[in-house]
Amino acid sequence: MRKSVGVAAGLAIVGMSAAPRPVWAQAAPVPPTLPALPPAPPTPPPVTSIPSAPPPPLSPLSPLSPTVTPPAREAVHESDDEVSVSDHDRFIKHLGITYFDITSLPIANPLAANGGGPPALTPGGITSSTVAAPVVGFRYWLQRTIGIDVGLGLGFAGGSQEAVTNGAATTVNKVGTAGFALHAGLPIVIYEGRHYAFLVIPEFTIGGASGKLTPTTTPGNIAAPEQDLSGFLLDAGGKVGAEIYFGFIGLPELALQATAGLSYRRSVFKLSSDGNSASDGTTTFGTDVQSDPWAIFTNNVSATYYF
């Protein structure tokens, strides 16, 4: 009896050891060993916060929305080179086409034939008219203060008149005239600004005119001798004024010159016919300012275009 009880107890103990344990009774598993982490970097020093700008004030016209301020533009300044270079300096060693003025050249008027012979010539018995020769040339600045003006003027005129009476045509020739003028000057800059130059200009103009009257011949009449007409002009002196450049409107190549001057003028006209002649000469000295208000556009203002 005791023996069988011992055997049963031994079997019970063996069975309990072989039975699975509940989860709560099992020991926790040992976690795997992780590799060592690198040391953490040092903590940076704290950053001092910068206070933000206060918000823009609200627009009085739109209280619910802030005013949008456009980005500020940088001020645009001309370079030192652009400020220091005037319009006049741009055209040193440059050629400018210039209209100087209209030169009126004297010439004698023809006289009526004296009974088919040469006209009667007496002192003071002849009159004159003029031949227009507009002077066009160039201005060239040799250096900043000295330039040169050269111009040439030409003028030609002629024609005829015709009348028909009872089927007969009569043609009368007009006096054919030709004139030329040569102009030269030495402009000197005595002061200049950004868009103008103040000038003194010694100058002279010399010119002459000539013409011929050929009388009309009719059957049975003796032809009157031809009349040779001529004239001479010498104009010398100086002018003071300003050359104004249009650089202030973006066109510095165009310049206008307004001047007043003092001049000496010698004017002579002459008529010759069949070996006889008569002449009339006038000498004047004084200013060349005209009394007509529109003369500033015809005599005292000239235009120059530089290239």
C-alpha positions as a Python dict, from the first residue, in 0.01 Angstrom:
ca = {
    (1, 'M'): (0, 0, 0),
    (2, 'R'): (272, 245, 96),
    (3, 'K'): (461, 142, -209),
    (4, 'S'): (180, 220, -450),
    (5, 'V'): (122, 560, -288),
    (6, 'G'): (485, 652, -340),
    (7, 'V'): (473, 553, -704),
    (8, 'A'): (164, 768, -763),
    (9, 'A'): (322, 1069, -596),
    (10, 'G'): (632, 1036, -811),
    (11, 'L'): (426, 1023, -1131),
    (12, 'A'): (232, 1334, -1024),
    (13, 'I'): (549, 1530, -966),
    (14, 'V'): (689, 1425, -1304),
    (15, 'G'): (364, 1525, -1480),
    (16, 'M'): (357, 1872, -1320),
    (17, 'S'): (711, 1943, -1432),
    (18, 'A'): (630, 1849, -1790),
    (19, 'A'): (305, 2053, -1814),
    (20, 'P'): (334, 2402, -1989),
    (21, 'R'): (338, 2711, -1768),
    (22, 'P'): (82, 2990, -1808),
    (23, 'V'): (193, 3318, -1962),
    (24, 'W'): (179, 3504, -1636),
    (25, 'A'): (402, 3249, -1479),
    (26, 'Q'): (665, 3252, -1753),
    (27, 'A'): (978, 3461, -1712),
    (28, 'A'): (1015, 3773, -1941),
    (29, 'P'): (1241, 3722, -2242),
    (30, 'V'): (1577, 3889, -2235),
    (31, 'P'): (1590, 4168, -2503),
    (32, 'P'): (1872, 4156, -2755),
    (33, 'T'): (2167, 4376, -2692),
    (34, 'L'): (2159, 4696, -2919),
    (35, 'P'): (2477, 4857, -3054),
    (36, 'A'): (2593, 5168, -2872),
    (37, 'L'): (2463, 5500, -3019),
    (38, 'P'): (2709, 5780, -3111),
    (39, 'P'): (2729, 6066, -2865),
    (40, 'A'): (2477, 6345, -2921),
    (41, 'P'): (2611, 6669, -3075),
    (42, 'P'): (2656, 6963, -2840),
    (43, 'T'): (2352, 7179, -2798),
    (44, 'P'): (2386, 7514, -2995),
    (45, 'P'): (2360, 7833, -2795),
    (46, 'P'): (2016, 7990, -2787),
    (47, 'V'): (1941, 8235, -3074),
    (48, 'T'): (1842, 8582, -2969),
    (49, 'S'): (1515, 8663, -3141),
    (50, 'I'): (1493, 8990, -3335),
    (51, 'P'): (1171, 9176, -3274),
    (52, 'S'): (964, 9201, -3591),
    (53, 'A'): (861, 9535, -3737),
    (54, 'P'): (519, 9656, -3634),
    (55, 'P'): (246, 9588, -3890),
    (56, 'P'): (178, 9870, -4142),
    (57, 'P'): (-103, 10104, -4050),
    (58, 'L'): (-438, 10045, -4206),
    (59, 'S'): (-539, 10264, -4498),
    (60, 'P'): (-799, 10525, -4401),
    (61, 'L'): (-989, 10444, -4721),
    (62, 'S'): (-985, 10067, -4661),
    (63, 'P'): (-995, 10005, -4281),
    (64, 'L'): (-1036, 9630, -4326),
    (65, 'S'): (-729, 9572, -4545),
    (66, 'P'): (-370, 9685, -4486),
    (67, 'T'): (-204, 9930, -4726),
    (68, 'V'): (20, 9763, -4984),
    (69, 'T'): (344, 9958, -4996),
    (70, 'P'): (527, 9926, -5332),
    (71, 'P'): (892, 9834, -5314),
    (72, 'A'): (1119, 10134, -5294),
    (73, 'R'): (1297, 10222, -5618),
    (74, 'E'): (1661, 10302, -5625),
    (75, 'A'): (1734, 10661, -5726),
    (76, 'V'): (1863, 10686, -6083),
    (77, 'H'): (2162, 10914, -6113),
    (78, 'E'): (2351, 11014, -6422),
    (79, 'S'): (2709, 10900, -6436),
    (80, 'D'): (2985, 11148, -6381),
    (81, 'D'): (3079, 11125, -6751),
    (82, 'E'): (2726, 11212, -6866),
    (83, 'V'): (2708, 11507, -6629),
    (84, 'S'): (3048, 11644, -6729),
    (85, 'V'): (2993, 11614, -7108),
    (86, 'S'): (2784, 11898, -7251),
    (87, 'D'): (2603, 11890, -7583),
    (88, 'H'): (2878, 12107, -7729),
    (89, 'D'): (3149, 11861, -7619),
    (90, 'R'): (2974, 11578, -7805),
    (91, 'F'): (3043, 11738, -8144),
    (92, 'I'): (3407, 11840, -8121),
    (93, 'K'): (3578, 11707, -8436),
    (94, 'H'): (3233, 11664, -8591),
    (95, 'L'): (3088, 11825, -8901),
    (96, 'G'): (2766, 12022, -8888),
    (97, 'I'): (2561, 12126, -9190),
    (98, 'T'): (2464, 12490, -9136),
    (99, 'Y'): (2222, 12738, -9287),
    (100, 'F'): (2374, 13078, -9219),
    (101, 'D'): (2136, 13335, -9369),
    (102, 'I'): (2003, 13479, -9694),
    (103, 'T'): (2255, 13706, -9859),
    (104, 'S'): (2108, 13979, -10081),
    (105, 'L'): (2354, 14073, -10354),
    (106, 'P'): (2313, 14412, -10525),
    (107, 'I'): (2276, 14442, -10902),
    (108, 'A'): (2198, 14736, -11132),
    (109, 'N'): (1861, 14764, -11302),
    (110, 'P'): (1849, 14802, -11683),
    (111, 'L'): (1756, 15133, -11840),
    (112, 'A'): (1534, 15208, -12135),
    (113, 'A'): (1714, 15254, -12465),
    (114, 'N'): (1762, 15612, -12581),
    (115, 'G'): (1604, 15618, -12930),
    (116, 'G'): (1757, 15282, -13018),
    (117, 'G'): (2100, 15390, -12895),
    (118, 'P'): (2274, 15331, -12562),
    (119, 'P'): (2091, 15450, -12250),
    (120, 'A'): (2164, 15791, -12110),
    (121, 'L'): (2394, 15746, -11811),
    (122, 'T'): (2424, 16014, -11545),
    (123, 'P'): (2553, 16013, -11187),
    (124, 'G'): (2273, 15883, -10969),
    (125, 'G'): (2073, 15788, -11276),
    (126, 'I'): (2075, 15414, -11217),
    (127, 'T'): (1891, 15206, -10960),
    (128, 'S'): (1946, 14860, -10815),
    (129, 'S'): (1770, 14547, -10704),
    (130, 'T'): (1903, 14233, -10533),
    (131, 'V'): (1979, 13872, -10615),
    (132, 'A'): (1907, 13628, -10331),
    (133, 'A'): (2185, 13378, -10263),
    (134, 'P'): (2107, 13167, -9951),
    (135, 'V'): (2433, 13068, -9783),
    (136, 'V'): (2462, 12702, -9684),
    (137, 'G'): (2780, 12541, -9558),
    (138, 'F'): (2930, 12365, -9259),
    (139, 'R'): (3065, 12429, -8911),
    (140, 'Y'): (3352, 12221, -8781),
    (141, 'W'): (3485, 12245, -8425),
    (142, 'L'): (3863, 12214, -8438),
    (143, 'Q'): (3876, 12197, -8061),
    (144, 'R'): (3653, 12278, -7767),
    (145, 'T'): (3679, 12655, -7801),
    (146, 'I'): (3759, 12720, -8169),
    (147, 'G'): (3574, 12620, -8483),
    (148, 'I'): (3550, 12718, -8847),
    (149, 'D'): (3254, 12823, -9063),
    (150, 'V'): (3250, 12797, -9442),
    (151, 'G'): (2948, 12857, -9662),
    (152, 'L'): (2853, 12916, -10022),
    (153, 'G'): (2545, 13086, -10165),
    (154, 'L'): (2415, 13070, -10522),
    (155, 'G'): (2126, 13241, -10697),
    (156, 'F'): (2005, 13238, -11059),
    (157, 'A'): (1706, 13402, -11226),
    (158, 'G'): (1584, 13456, -11580),
    (159, 'G'): (1296, 13405, -11817),
    (160, 'S'): (1089, 13578, -12082),
    (161, 'Q'): (759, 13754, -12141),
    (162, 'E'): (528, 13693, -12436),
    (163, 'A'): (230, 13881, -12578),
    (164, 'V'): (8, 13794, -12876),
    (165, 'T'): (-158, 14083, -13067),
    (166, 'N'): (-370, 14018, -13377),
    (167, 'G'): (-210, 13680, -13412),
    (168, 'A'): (143, 13819, -13386),
    (169, 'A'): (351, 13703, -13091),
    (170, 'T'): (607, 13929, -12930),
    (171, 'T'): (861, 13782, -12690),
    (172, 'V'): (1073, 13991, -12455),
    (173, 'N'): (1358, 13837, -12263),
    (174, 'K'): (1391, 13908, -11894),
    (175, 'V'): (1723, 14004, -11750),
    (176, 'G'): (1918, 13690, -11670),
    (177, 'T'): (2101, 13724, -11339),
    (178, 'A'): (2344, 13506, -11145),
    (179, 'G'): (2494, 13561, -10802),
    (180, 'F'): (2731, 13391, -10565),
    (181, 'A'): (2844, 13455, -10209),
    (182, 'L'): (3127, 13310, -10003),
    (183, 'H'): (3107, 13316, -9625),
    (184, 'A'): (3374, 13236, -9366),
    (185, 'G'): (3381, 13270, -8990),
    (186, 'L'): (3577, 13173, -8680),
    (187, 'P'): (3337, 13083, -8394),
    (188, 'I'): (3495, 13108, -8050),
    (189, 'V'): (3333, 12964, -7737),
    (190, 'I'): (3373, 13191, -7436),
    (191, 'Y'): (3129, 13008, -7208),
    (192, 'E'): (2923, 12692, -7228),
    (193, 'G'): (2648, 12520, -7035),
    (194, 'R'): (2487, 12179, -7055),
    (195, 'H'): (2275, 12264, -7361),
    (196, 'Y'): (2421, 12588, -7499),
    (197, 'A'): (2745, 12764, -7587),
    (198, 'F'): (2800, 13140, -7580),
    (199, 'L'): (2993, 13249, -7892),
    (200, 'V'): (3187, 13535, -8043),
    (201, 'I'): (3215, 13499, -8423),
    (202, 'P'): (3446, 13713, -8640),
    (203, 'E'): (3324, 13664, -8998),
    (204, 'F'): (3302, 13804, -9348),
    (205, 'T'): (3091, 13754, -9660),
    (206, 'I'): (3198, 13847, -10011),
    (207, 'G'): (2983, 13809, -10319),
    (208, 'G'): (2896, 13936, -10660),
    (209, 'A'): (2612, 13937, -10911),
    (210, 'S'): (2595, 13980, -11285),
    (211, 'G'): (2330, 14000, -11553),
    (212, 'K'): (2269, 14100, -11913),
    (213, 'L'): (1981, 14261, -12093),
    (214, 'T'): (1949, 14173, -12462),
    (215, 'P'): (1698, 14410, -12624),
    (216, 'T'): (1433, 14261, -12849),
    (217, 'T'): (1487, 14322, -13221),
    (218, 'T'): (1197, 14390, -13453),
    (219, 'P'): (1200, 14415, -13833),
    (220, 'G'): (1291, 14762, -13951),
    (221, 'N'): (1423, 14876, -13610),
    (222, 'I'): (1782, 14917, -13505),
    (223, 'A'): (1864, 14693, -13211),
    (224, 'A'): (1970, 14875, -12896),
    (225, 'P'): (2305, 14771, -12750),
    (226, 'E'): (2318, 14515, -12474),
    (227, 'Q'): (2340, 14628, -12114),
    (228, 'D'): (2578, 14455, -11877),
    (229, 'L'): (2464, 14466, -11514),
    (230, 'S'): (2677, 14381, -11213),
    (231, 'G'): (2708, 14419, -10838),
    (232, 'F'): (2952, 14357, -10552),
    (233, 'L'): (2913, 14304, -10178),
    (234, 'L'): (3165, 14294, -9892),
    (235, 'D'): (3032, 14237, -9544),
    (236, 'A'): (3282, 14201, -9257),
    (237, 'G'): (3242, 14219, -8882),
    (238, 'G'): (3153, 14007, -8584),
    (239, 'K'): (2858, 13861, -8399),
    (240, 'V'): (2782, 13773, -8040),
    (241, 'G'): (2520, 13519, -7943),
    (242, 'A'): (2441, 13167, -7836),
    (243, 'E'): (2422, 12829, -8002),
    (244, 'I'): (2141, 12638, -7833),
    (245, 'Y'): (2141, 12257, -7858),
    (246, 'F'): (1817, 12061, -7838),
    (247, 'G'): (1965, 11799, -7607),
    (248, 'F'): (1704, 11884, -7345),
    (249, 'I'): (1445, 11712, -7566),
    (250, 'G'): (1674, 11429, -7675),
    (251, 'L'): (1794, 11587, -8002),
    (252, 'P'): (2142, 11729, -7933),
    (253, 'E'): (2236, 11706, -8303),
    (254, 'L'): (2012, 12005, -8383),
    (255, 'A'): (2127, 12352, -8277),
    (256, 'L'): (1995, 12701, -8338),
    (257, 'Q'): (2214, 13009, -8330),
    (258, 'A'): (2078, 13352, -8243),
    (259, 'T'): (2316, 13647, -8272),
    (260, 'A'): (2343, 14021, -8303),
    (261, 'G'): (2646, 14186, -8454),
    (262, 'L'): (2844, 14483, -8573),
    (263, 'S'): (2949, 14494, -8938),
    (264, 'Y'): (3113, 14697, -9211),
    (265, 'R'): (2939, 14674, -9550),
    (266, 'R'): (3045, 14794, -9894),
    (267, 'S'): (2784, 14760, -10169),
    (268, 'V'): (2841, 14857, -10534),
    (269, 'F'): (2631, 14811, -10849),
    (270, 'K'): (2721, 14903, -11206),
    (271, 'L'): (2568, 14932, -11556),
    (272, 'S'): (2777, 14920, -11877),
    (273, 'S'): (2654, 14961, -12231),
    (274, 'D'): (2835, 15031, -12560),
    (275, 'G'): (3152, 15143, -12383),
    (276, 'N'): (2967, 15370, -12137),
    (277, 'S'): (2919, 15291, -11770),
    (278, 'A'): (2778, 15423, -11447),
    (279, 'S'): (2816, 15291, -11094),
    (280, 'D'): (2679, 15354, -10748),
    (281, 'G'): (2853, 15257, -10422),
    (282, 'T'): (2739, 15267, -10059),
    (283, 'T'): (2938, 15212, -9741),
    (284, 'T'): (2769, 15142, -9406),
    (285, 'F'): (2890, 15053, -9060),
    (286, 'G'): (2673, 14957, -8767),
    (287, 'T'): (2470, 14685, -8604),
    (288, 'D'): (2283, 14433, -8813),
    (289, 'V'): (1977, 14406, -8589),
    (290, 'Q'): (1665, 14438, -8803),
    (291, 'S'): (1363, 14648, -8708),
    (292, 'D'): (1109, 14391, -8831),
    (293, 'P'): (1008, 14144, -8559),
    (294, 'W'): (1013, 13853, -8805),
    (295, 'A'): (1372, 13926, -8908),
    (296, 'I'): (1488, 13694, -8628),
    (297, 'F'): (1365, 13404, -8843),
    (298, 'T'): (1527, 13523, -9167),
    (299, 'N'): (1852, 13701, -9083),
    (300, 'N'): (1972, 13647, -8727),
    (301, 'V'): (1891, 13283, -8656),
    (302, 'S'): (2072, 12998, -8827),
    (303, 'A'): (2032, 12624, -8786),
    (304, 'T'): (2302, 12355, -8765),
    (305, 'Y'): (2264, 11978, -8774),
    (306, 'Y'): (2568, 11782, -8654),
    (307, 'F'): (2675, 11438, -8768),
}
